[in-house]
Amino acid sequence: MTITLTLTRKQEEALQALVTAGRFPTVEAAISFAVDHFSPPDLTDLSWAKPYIDEARASLERGEGIPAEQVFAEIDARLKQRGA
């Protein structure tokens, strides 16, 4: 598949700098690497989040949670201090 991209001057310079520094053999190789390695994850598979959710639940069971009302009150107080 062939795709035509329009890059900003800054993007073009950054890619060319990577090639000049020897990080990639061509601009195309740099873009290919970026697409392969920086694509968003499969958002339908959230299995990666399970350990974080389990730890959050355990933290709440240990009484380490903060009530939502307290969080909202703290946010409101900070916004008022900043004049927002």
C-alpha positions as CSV (number, residue, x, y, z in Angstrom):
1,M,0.0,0.0,0.0
2,T,1.3,3.5,-0.8
3,I,0.2,6.4,1.3
4,T,1.2,10.0,0.8
5,L,1.8,12.0,4.0
6,T,2.2,15.7,4.4
7,L,4.6,16.5,7.2
8,T,5.4,19.8,8.9
9,R,8.8,21.2,8.5
10,K,9.6,20.4,12.1
11,Q,8.5,16.7,11.6
12,E,10.5,16.5,8.3
13,E,13.6,17.9,10.0
14,A,13.2,15.5,13.0
15,L,13.0,12.5,10.7
16,Q,16.0,13.6,8.6
17,A,18.0,14.2,11.8
18,L,17.3,10.6,12.8
19,V,18.5,9.4,9.5
20,T,21.6,11.7,9.6
21,A,22.4,10.4,13.1
22,G,22.4,6.8,11.8
23,R,19.3,5.8,13.8
24,F,17.5,4.7,10.7
25,P,18.7,4.1,7.1
26,T,15.8,6.1,5.5
27,V,13.0,8.4,6.5
28,E,10.6,5.7,5.4
29,A,12.3,3.3,7.9
30,A,11.8,5.8,10.7
31,I,8.2,6.2,9.9
32,S,7.7,2.5,9.6
33,F,9.2,2.0,13.1
34,A,7.0,4.7,14.5
35,V,3.9,3.1,13.1
36,D,4.9,-0.3,14.3
37,H,5.9,0.8,17.8
38,F,3.7,3.7,18.7
39,S,0.4,2.6,17.4
40,P,-2.4,2.6,20.1
41,P,-3.0,-0.7,21.8
42,D,-6.0,-2.8,21.1
43,L,-8.6,-1.0,23.2
44,T,-10.8,-4.0,23.2
45,D,-8.3,-6.0,25.3
46,L,-8.1,-4.5,28.7
47,S,-6.4,-7.5,30.4
48,W,-3.4,-5.4,31.0
49,A,-5.4,-3.3,33.5
50,K,-6.4,-6.2,35.7
51,P,-3.4,-6.0,38.0
52,Y,-4.0,-2.2,38.5
53,I,-7.6,-2.8,39.3
54,D,-6.8,-5.6,41.7
55,E,-4.3,-3.4,43.5
56,A,-6.8,-0.5,43.7
57,R,-9.4,-2.8,45.2
58,A,-6.9,-4.2,47.7
59,S,-5.9,-0.6,48.6
60,L,-9.6,0.3,49.3
61,E,-10.0,-2.8,51.4
62,R,-7.0,-1.7,53.5
63,G,-8.9,1.6,54.1
64,E,-6.4,3.6,51.9
65,G,-9.1,5.2,49.7
66,I,-10.2,8.8,49.6
67,P,-14.0,9.5,49.4
68,A,-15.0,11.1,46.1
69,E,-16.6,14.0,47.9
70,Q,-13.2,14.8,49.5
71,V,-11.4,14.7,46.1
72,F,-14.0,16.9,44.5
73,A,-13.8,19.4,47.4
74,E,-10.0,19.5,47.1
75,I,-10.3,20.1,43.4
76,D,-12.8,22.9,43.9
77,A,-10.5,24.5,46.5
78,R,-7.5,24.5,44.2
79,L,-9.6,25.9,41.4
80,K,-10.8,28.7,43.6
81,Q,-7.2,29.5,44.7
82,R,-6.2,29.9,41.1
83,G,-9.3,32.1,40.4
84,A,-10.9,29.6,38.0
